[in-house]
Amino acid sequence: MCICSTPKGRTPRGVDAHDVHLLDALSRLSIRPHMQLASRLELIEPSPTLAISARAAELKAQGKDIVGFGAGEPDFDTPPHIKAAAIEALNQGFTKYTAVSGIPELKQAIIAKFKRDNQLDYKANQIIISTGGKQVLYNFFLSVLNNGDEVVCPAPYWVSYKDIVLLAGGQMKLIHTTFESGFKLTPADIEKNVSAKTKVFILNSPSNPTGAAYTPDEIRALAAALEKFPDLIVVTDDIYEKLTYGVEFLNVATASEKLRPRTVVVNGLSKAYSMTGWRLGYAGGPAEIIAAMDMIQGQSTSNPTSFSQKGAVAALNAEQQCVEDMRRVFEKRRDLAFGLLSGLKGLSVFKPQGAFYLFPDIAGLKAAPGWADLAKRTGETDNGKIFSKGLLDEKLVAVVPGSAFGYENGFRISYATSDAQIEKGLGRIREFVQALW
Ligand SMILES: Cc1ncc(COP(=O)(O)O)c(C=O)c1O
């Protein structure tokens, strides 16, 4: 990216049209650009979730009573036995570098977890532990993609897939799912969109942002369709595996012996154990891909934090009641939030079967008499942004616009917050929507 000296495509202000996002981000930080930055920055956008959080923080600092539904993280404290294990590790001086791909003890705990929960057998050289599921995915895409390689991904998708793939030189091909299809793919969608030139297929169930979760039968049907492409690598992001409501979890590697040797299963501690800040994710997969990921990690962050790994050992090896306790609370909140948002004119609310998000479709709101005026007040043209900006400015509720996830007519609410906040925030959303009619 050339912020100050690109010879091509200058706007009258002397900036490249692609630079506008970065310039926005820099100006929010009061930074005046005068350096030449890498052109790869043209490929990606600053995280829209962070942009909403920054605006919400600004309003909060002005003393406004903001209800935040933006953050995708559990609001629970990390369970005490996990904290105790990390504290003990610190007290014992377990504060040095470890093996790049993680300590043997944690690899064994992950191997046992894969066996117990997913009936998958891995050896230690098929496991990597990284600084969050996000880094696992980063290592993965840098390890398998060459410039121009095609990655097929269902939309709506988790924001970072697109930017990671683009930074790794890949091209995203989206399969758009809809509210009507329950935000799910069919085997026919796969056969129509995946081809011999597709390098990677991404699956994420339960999904961020929709909360859609495939049933075991649906997974088996998708696996059968994916089996038809023998060179395809499948990456399944199972980070919300433990947060399902009435749907049994199954991943494609468990469902299909044929896919197993070319599937990378990504998971992490952040969501199930409320350990977002500990930064621990992991993957099981073919030894050659894992070795490549290890090499990439060895030249970036090296090992994940030593004492965090000891906490993760405790998390995975101990009794799993804390996970179930948190899941139950999320399920109750799902019911509360779904009930409060349902039945509003112009809003179609999908009942999620997993994760901790609601993803209402707002296509029907464009017919509301107040919509055009709202668009004018916000200065936005994208429907999700019109809704989200208006909601934040006028009702002090922070949500994430659907375009962040590749779906313009929607917005995401994270209900990983207290019942009181859910009631207050969704009450305001109800008023906001009703006032448009
Ligand atoms: C679908 C999905 N995958 C991966 C991650 C990465 O989580 P972490 O890096 O905290 O492990 C997230 C976090 O929001 C997510 O929603």
The ligand as an SDF file (V2000), in Angstrom:
LIG
                    3D

 16 16  0  0  0  0  0  0  0  0999 V2000
  -15.4810  -19.0860   13.8810 C   0  0  0  0  0  0  0  0  0  0  0  0
  -14.2770  -18.6890   14.6670 C   0  0  0  0  0  0  0  0  0  0  0  0
  -13.1300  -19.3220   14.4430 N   0  0  0  0  0  0  0  0  0  0  0  0
  -12.0170  -19.0070   15.1110 C   0  0  0  0  0  0  0  0  0  0  0  0
  -12.0130  -18.0110   16.0720 C   0  0  0  0  0  0  0  0  0  0  0  0
  -10.7080  -17.7050   16.7410 C   0  0  0  0  0  0  0  0  0  0  0  0
  -10.7480  -17.7490   18.1200 O   0  0  0  0  0  0  0  0  0  0  0  0
   -9.4240  -17.7020   18.9910 P   0  0  0  0  0  0  0  0  0  0  0  0
   -8.3370  -17.1140   18.1550 O   0  0  0  0  0  0  0  0  0  0  0  0
   -9.7600  -16.8810   20.1700 O   0  0  0  0  0  0  0  0  0  0  0  0
   -9.1070  -19.1300   19.3520 O   0  0  0  0  0  0  0  0  0  0  0  0
  -13.1910  -17.3040   16.3280 C   0  0  0  0  0  0  0  0  0  0  0  0
  -13.2250  -16.1940   17.3000 C   0  0  0  0  0  0  0  0  0  0  0  0
  -14.0760  -15.3370   17.2960 O   0  0  0  0  0  0  0  0  0  0  0  0
  -14.3650  -17.6690   15.6220 C   0  0  0  0  0  0  0  0  0  0  0  0
  -15.5280  -17.0590   15.8590 O   0  0  0  0  0  0  0  0  0  0  0  0
  1  2  1  0
  2  3  1  0
  2 15  2  0
  3  4  2  0
  4  5  1  0
  5  6  1  0
  5 12  2  0
  6  7  1  0
  7  8  1  0
  8  9  2  0
  8 10  1  0
  8 11  1  0
 12 13  1  0
 12 15  1  0
 13 14  2  0
 15 16  1  0
M  END
$$$$
